[in-house]
């Protein structure tokens, strides 16, 4: 299945589950050029989740994968007394967060952005995002992978400003192979 979610404005809701899927097969989806404003509650403004199917998105035509292919790009996620983004993948997905502006979230004791490492051959790319005027426990929290071997995480060219968090960037406190994480050229 393929989806394009673009040019929407969502205001004042409890949470936007932009991608939440549990089909028999995987998903290819792009969430781009949306504005999400002043959301509240304990759930994130933008959820990117997948169920337990873990089938390639173009299965059965090509069973080699990737299981999911998500692009979350050029969105404005502003305001709210909640976390901004939760990426909770449990498959060998490719997930790209790029060019998003994430501002003015008050996440209290929660992270502003939570990113789960994809499974073994998956990739998570978080690049060229602007994160500012947020408060919470962490600006970015990396969650442990669903298995014992994580996929790769690239955290590149992001800008943080006016952050009121205990940690700007926190990897999981678990048996996590740090060689799978690349953190380069970010501005704090």
C-alpha positions in Angstrom: 0.0 0.0 0.0 1.2 3.5 -0.8 -0.1 6.7 0.9 0.6 10.5 0.5 -0.6 12.7 3.4 0.1 16.4 2.4 -1.0 20.0 2.8 -3.3 19.4 5.8 -3.7 21.7 8.8 -4.6 20.0 12.1 -5.3 22.2 15.1 -6.1 21.5 18.7 -6.7 17.8 18.6 -5.4 15.3 21.2 -3.1 13.5 18.7 -2.5 12.9 15.1 -1.7 9.3 14.2 -0.4 10.1 10.8 0.8 6.6 10.2 -0.5 3.7 12.2 -0.7 0.5 10.4 -1.2 -3.2 11.2 -2.1 -4.7 7.8 -1.1 -8.0 6.3 1.6 -6.1 4.3 3.8 -3.2 4.9 3.4 0.4 3.9 5.0 3.0 1.7 4.0 6.5 3.0 5.0 10.1 2.7 3.8 12.7 5.2 4.8 16.1 3.8 4.0 19.8 4.0 1.5 19.5 6.9 0.9 21.8 9.8 0.1 20.4 13.2 -0.7 23.1 15.8 -1.4 23.2 19.5 -2.1 19.5 20.2 -2.5 18.3 23.7 -2.6 15.2 25.9 0.1 12.7 26.7 0.2 11.2 23.2 2.5 12.7 20.6 1.4 15.2 18.0 2.7 12.9 15.3 2.7 9.1 15.7 4.6 7.0 13.2 3.9 3.4 14.2 3.5 0.0 12.7 2.0 -3.2 13.9 3.5 -6.7 13.9 2.9 -7.7 10.3 6.5 -6.9 9.1 5.8 -7.8 5.5 7.5 -5.9 2.6 5.4 -3.0 1.4 5.5 -4.4 -2.2 4.9 -8.0 -1.1 4.1 -10.4 -2.8 5.6 -8.8 -6.0 9.0 -8.3 -4.3 9.4 -10.2 -1.0 12.9 -8.7 -0.4 11.6 -5.6 1.4 11.9 -3.0 2.8 9.1 -3.8 5.2 8.0 -0.2 5.4 9.3 2.9 3.7 8.2 6.2 5.4 9.2 9.8 4.7 8.2 12.5 7.1 9.4 15.7 5.5 8.9 19.5 5.6 6.1 19.5 8.3 5.5 22.2 10.9 4.8 20.7 14.3 4.2 23.6 16.7 2.9 23.9 20.2 1.2 21.5 22.6 1.6 20.1 26.1 2.8 16.8 24.8 5.7 15.1 23.0 6.1 16.2 19.3 7.1 12.9 17.6 7.0 9.2 18.4 8.5 6.8 16.0 7.8 3.3 17.2 8.8 0.8 14.5 9.3 -2.9 15.1 10.2 -3.9 11.6 13.1 -3.6 9.2 11.8 -0.3 7.9 13.3 2.7 6.2 12.2 5.9 8.0 13.3 9.4 7.0 12.5 12.5 9.1 13.9 15.5 7.2 13.3 19.2 7.0 10.7 19.3 9.8 10.2 22.3 12.1 9.4 21.2 15.7 8.7 24.1 18.1 7.1 25.1 21.4 6.3 21.7 22.9 6.1 21.1 26.6 6.6 17.4 27.1 7.0 17.6 30.9 8.8 14.4 32.0 8.6 12.8 28.5 11.0 13.2 25.6 10.1 15.8 22.9 11.1 13.3 20.2 11.3 9.5 20.6 12.9 7.5 17.8 13.0 3.7 18.0 15.9 2.1 16.1 14.5 -0.1 13.4 15.3 -3.8 13.3 18.5 -5.3 12.0 18.6 -4.2 8.3 16.4 -1.1 8.7 17.4 2.5 8.6 16.4 5.6 10.5 17.5 9.0 9.1 16.8 12.1 11.1 18.3 15.1 9.2 18.0 18.8 8.5 15.3 19.3 11.2 14.9 22.5 13.3 14.0 21.9 16.9 13.5 24.9 19.2 11.7 26.3 22.2 10.8 22.8 23.5 10.9 21.5 27.1 10.9 17.9 28.5 13.1 15.2 29.8 15.1 14.8 26.5 15.0 16.7 23.2 15.7 13.4 21.4 15.5 9.9 23.0 16.7 6.9 21.0 14.6 3.8 22.0 16.1 0.3 21.9 15.5 -1.8 18.8 12.9 -4.5 18.8 15.5 -7.3 18.7 19.1 -7.6 19.8 20.6 -6.1 16.7 19.6 -2.6 15.7 19.4 -1.2 12.2 21.4 2.0 11.4 20.6 5.4 12.7 21.9 8.6 11.1 21.4 11.8 13.0 22.7 14.6 10.8 22.5 18.4 10.3 19.8 19.1 12.9 19.6 22.5 14.7 18.5 22.8 18.3 17.8 26.2 19.9 16.2 27.4 23.2 15.9 23.9 24.5 14.9 23.3 28.2 15.5 19.6 28.6 17.7 17.5 30.8 19.4 15.8 27.8 19.6 17.1 24.3 20.3 13.6 22.8 20.1 10.4 24.8 20.8 6.9 23.4 19.0 4.0 25.1 20.4 2.6 28.4 20.5 -1.0 27.1 22.7 -3.4 25.2 22.9 -1.2 22.1 25.7 -1.3 19.7 26.9 2.3 19.3 28.6 1.7 16.0 25.1 1.6 14.4 24.5 5.3 15.3 26.1 8.2 13.4 25.7 11.6 14.9 27.3 14.4 12.8 27.2 18.1 12.2 24.3 18.9 14.5 24.0 22.3 16.2 23.1 22.5 19.9 
